[in-house]
């Protein structure tokens, strides 16, 4: 297991129709039970404004390593979830250090399935 829950990584995030992908940041939300298999469950991050009940923001005050300028925050689109093989992950760029923010993200993901 190279990566852990709460890591912010750069991945080839697939389009929902699987026609292509876009390299973008994502947060690993799965725990060691999944991560030990070489698969990782991730949720998409974007700098583009997104609104709705399944969206929250994450800022430099919530992470261990600041986002690259000019970005000081990103939108977590909690309906954009994927299970990806470790080979799809390019690198780790930060980690969610705010436990309360991570709980909000997990709670919004759970809303997808309620």
C-alpha positions as CSV (number, residue, x, y, z in Angstrom):
1,X,0.0,0.0,0.0
2,X,1.7,3.2,-1.2
3,X,-1.1,5.6,-0.5
4,X,-3.4,6.1,2.5
5,X,-6.8,7.5,3.3
6,X,-6.9,11.3,3.2
7,X,-4.0,11.5,0.7
8,X,-4.5,14.0,-2.1
9,X,-3.2,12.5,-5.3
10,X,-3.0,13.2,-9.0
11,X,-4.9,10.6,-11.0
12,X,-6.2,9.9,-14.5
13,X,-9.8,10.5,-13.5
14,X,-12.1,8.8,-16.1
15,X,-15.1,10.5,-17.7
16,X,-18.4,8.9,-16.6
17,X,-18.8,7.4,-20.1
18,X,-15.2,6.1,-20.0
19,X,-14.5,7.8,-23.4
20,X,-11.4,9.5,-22.0
21,X,-9.9,10.8,-18.8
22,X,-8.5,14.0,-17.4
23,X,-5.5,14.2,-15.1
24,X,-6.7,15.9,-11.9
25,X,-6.4,15.8,-8.1
26,X,-8.5,13.4,-6.0
27,X,-8.8,12.5,-2.4
28,X,-8.3,8.9,-1.4
29,X,-11.4,8.1,0.8
30,X,-11.0,4.3,1.1
31,X,-9.3,2.8,4.1
32,X,-6.6,0.1,4.4
33,X,-9.1,-2.7,3.8
34,X,-9.4,-1.5,0.2
35,X,-6.0,0.2,-0.2
36,X,-4.1,-3.0,0.7
37,X,-5.5,-4.6,-2.5
38,X,-3.9,-2.0,-4.8
39,X,-7.2,-0.4,-5.5
40,X,-8.2,3.1,-4.1
41,X,-11.6,4.7,-3.9
42,X,-11.2,8.4,-4.7
43,X,-13.4,11.5,-4.9
44,X,-12.7,14.2,-7.5
45,X,-11.3,17.7,-6.8
46,X,-11.7,20.6,-9.2
47,X,-10.9,24.3,-9.2
48,X,-14.0,25.0,-11.3
49,X,-16.9,26.3,-9.2
50,X,-19.4,23.5,-8.4
51,X,-22.5,23.8,-6.2
52,X,-25.0,21.5,-4.7
53,X,-25.6,19.3,-1.6
54,X,-22.9,16.9,-2.6
55,X,-20.1,19.5,-2.9
56,X,-17.8,21.0,-0.3
57,X,-14.7,23.1,-0.5
58,X,-11.2,22.2,0.8
59,X,-8.7,25.0,1.4
60,X,-5.0,25.4,2.2
61,X,-6.0,25.4,5.9
62,X,-7.4,21.9,5.6
63,X,-4.3,20.2,4.0
64,X,-0.7,19.4,4.9
65,X,0.8,20.9,1.7
66,X,-0.7,24.0,0.2
67,X,-2.3,23.9,-3.3
68,X,-0.1,25.4,-6.0
69,X,-0.8,29.1,-6.7
70,X,-3.0,30.7,-7.7
71,X,-5.3,28.0,-6.1
72,X,-5.9,28.3,-2.4
73,X,-9.0,26.1,-2.4
74,X,-10.7,23.4,-4.5
75,X,-14.2,22.0,-4.7
76,X,-14.8,18.4,-3.6
77,X,-17.4,16.9,-5.9
78,X,-18.6,14.0,-3.7
79,X,-20.8,12.4,-6.4
80,X,-17.7,11.9,-8.6
81,X,-16.4,8.7,-7.0
82,X,-14.1,6.1,-8.7
83,X,-12.2,3.0,-7.7
84,X,-8.9,3.1,-9.4
85,X,-5.9,0.8,-9.7
86,X,-2.7,2.1,-8.1
87,X,-1.1,2.4,-11.6
88,X,-3.6,5.2,-12.4
89,X,-2.2,7.4,-9.6
90,X,0.7,9.6,-10.6
91,X,1.8,11.0,-7.3
92,X,0.8,12.3,-3.9
93,X,0.6,16.1,-3.6
94,X,-0.8,16.7,-0.1
95,X,-3.0,15.2,2.6
96,X,-6.3,16.3,4.3
97,X,-5.1,17.3,7.7
98,X,-8.4,18.6,9.0
99,X,-10.3,15.6,10.4
100,X,-13.6,17.6,10.6
101,X,-13.3,18.5,6.9
102,X,-12.6,14.8,6.0
103,X,-15.7,13.8,8.0
104,X,-17.8,16.3,6.0
105,X,-16.5,14.8,2.8
106,X,-17.3,11.2,4.0
107,X,-20.8,12.3,5.1
108,X,-21.5,13.9,1.7
109,X,-20.4,10.7,0.0
110,X,-22.8,8.7,2.2
111,X,-25.6,11.0,1.0
112,X,-25.1,9.5,-2.5
113,X,-26.2,6.1,-1.2
114,X,-28.9,7.2,1.3
